[in-house]
Amino acid sequence: MSAAQGVPDPDPADTDLDRAVDLLVRQVGHWQQPRWAATTAGGNVSRADLVHRLVQEIANLTADVEGRPRRTVPRLDNDLVLPDQVRVVAADLVAAGAPTAALAHATGQVTATRQTL
């Protein structure tokens, strides 16, 4: 805890996840629909499908941490909202008090997705 401010020091895993999400959002946040529809390098799914899978994976981790049933994250009509969905589910995972292992797993998934794009 920071004695000067009376605020707990951030968990390094939170910071790593935040950093990974920021890098992903910076990479894809300006994309238009044709770029989202393109197939991933060496894959057979669209970039949008890959990022939506990431959103679902992080939402599943949050549900597990909170002891809730997993639910399907809706696939919205506009792929341009995917970066916002990633930010929201990552923030939900942190807010749920996820253990370091879950945060590290989410960070790894975000990084892997970013590299695949």
C-alpha positions, 0 to 999 in steps of 0.5 A: 500500500502506498503510505502517502496516499493510503491506496493499495499498490496495483497488482502487477498482473492487473497492470500487465493485462491493462497494458496488453489490452491497450496495445491490442486496442491501439493496433485495431481500434482504427480498423474499418469493416473490411479489415475486420472481415479479413482472414487472420494470417495463417488462419481460417477465421476473420479477425473479428471472429478471433477478437470475439473469441477473446472477448468470450474467453475473458468473459468466461474467466470472469464468470468462473472467478465470480462463481457464476454460470458462463454465458454467451457474449452476444456478437454485435452487428458492428465489428467496430465495437470489438475493441470496446468489448475487450476493454469492458470484459478485461475491466470486469475481470479485474473488478471481480478480484481475479487471482493472479493466475487468471489475470496472467491467463487473460494477458496471455490470450490478449497477447496471442490474439494480438500477435495472430492479427 
